[in-house]
């Protein structure tokens, strides 16, 4: 079967296949991006911003087409898909609005010279390796700031996202980016090390699994190529108290089941105060069971299939391991009958250390709830995870919650919200969740030459 294909997870049918590049084709794409960089970097920041602003407008204008494409590719309900399209467009617009100012020279103290400044310049061709779960948003996080700088982008997307990647390339070219400024790289994973080894490639950013991150980091390290990694997460949600337990549980259910639970920063582990634990679990179970699961193209659907039958089966193995070792299933816990990659929305309690679910990321619609009798002990358990992407603390007393949130070993800590992502907020994690930051000004500082220019007296 072709590596690049539209493999509809709702029906299980392969709807379209795409021709794949060989090694020579991939290196030719590097040449194309390198040639484009020479012209793209030379235009003014204001001109580059205008291209990004036009791209944002096109995301808005073509929202229905973009949303339908990923609903078919990876199963995202059209309502969620349109939200992702809007978010991606807002990222391009944020960098169009703020990029020129962020690229201005920084004046330093002269320190014995006539003048000392830091100039911010492009470094060249960058490679992005992106996953399927947020096909537009995750690309925008990487591409928008780097195109604003004047870098050019090679984008190797997930095998099931060739159609959406082609649309992104089309939109950016329509917006005025030169040919080769953004190249849809339909290359197999086995030749990505060859692309990274090309001396014209100045950086690589990957969002994906630990295994993929380790492979890319190894290739980048061998070639002294800078890398940024955004990997998995096993985010903790602390519920210290709640005047309205049902409303809190409804919020938790929506957050966990968004994108069929396939989000690195989804609240996968819920630590709930002992006083409200049983009520919370009962309410969470009710709201999970109310979730309308079905065809992502239907307006009433709130949760679609998982991205593939392989992803569904991998999740089921983790869940069955937990059940066999004593976990309590309140709802779900099984593959749904019928065609497609559907998994029943699930609530588990009584998770213990001998289960895979204790440490592994459950990348699907499964909520794990822990009874919290001691906040310090719960924090110790949460922070013992090898992951450190984000986490949240919920309470009717925001100050108390903020004190707990400050103790989370994560890259992003939230109070009374979870996983909020905005163009002006930095995104990234610690530990095995990766390194480097995207979005906000941080996103323009990863692949940039901060060149010191010092003018001394004669």
ZIFENTA-V251646 format. One record per run of one state. SS is the DSSP state (a for helix, b for strand, c for the rest). FROM is the first residue (numbers start at 1). TO is the last residue. Records with the same first field share a line. If there is no record, write none. Layout:
BEGIN
SS->FROM-TO, FROM-TO
END
This chain:
BEGIN
c->1-4, 8-13, 18-20, 22-22, 41-44, 62-62, 75-77, 103-105, 109-114, 122-124, 130-136, 150-151, 157-158, 176-181, 185-186, 188-188, 198-200, 208-209, 223-225, 231-234, 240-244, 262-266, 291-292, 294-302, 304-308, 325-327, 332-334, 336-342, 344-345, 350-355, 359-365, 373-374, 384-386, 389-389, 395-397, 406-411, 416-426, 428-429, 432-433, 436-437, 439-440, 445-448, 456-458
b->5-7, 14-17, 21-21, 106-108, 115-121, 125-129, 152-156, 182-184, 187-187, 201-207, 226-230, 235-239, 267-273, 293-293, 303-303, 328-331, 335-335, 343-343, 346-349, 366-372, 387-388, 390-394, 412-415, 427-427, 430-431, 434-435, 438-438, 449-455
a->23-40, 45-61, 63-74, 78-102, 137-149, 159-175, 189-197, 210-222, 245-261, 274-290, 309-324, 356-358, 375-383, 398-405, 441-444
END
